[in-house]
């Protein structure tokens, strides 16, 4: 059962740098429990659209409207409902994995039922709990970023090129977690030009249609 439903609408949403339009006139109503795939070739603006949708970048024109259980949420406050996993994001490499999880979840609320120990188990990283993040492989770091996205209580999950640096086994782990019913109360956005990174049921938002 979905509670505290988030409503997210954009109208005539556009973004440009200098004289180049990255995307323009995007109109959409996003529904809780749905996965959206933002598609397009490299350099087409997928990451930029994601950053505008989650409030990290200002739009050039148009509006974004968020409400939770009928109560309006100002754009500058939406960060409390957002979690992002992206290749360009850094982890705190001086911390061990257990320390990083503990630090993150002092600032953010975990999804119901998740403890640090259960997160380590679900990451298949219990043996690496006391290992510094700096000594992790790029694939392990990506798995941690995705784990933080899956385990954080957030109404909007943004995954930018989620398969980056994942080996075959880790990619299977990613796709299995993406199907977890605990995510059904969230909006999931996946920016990718690889069809295997998002489910077949995802609604496609092609940047080519908003140029």
Order of alpha helices (4+ residues) and beta strands (2+ residues): beta-beta-beta-alpha-beta-beta-beta-alpha-alpha-alpha-beta-alpha-beta-beta
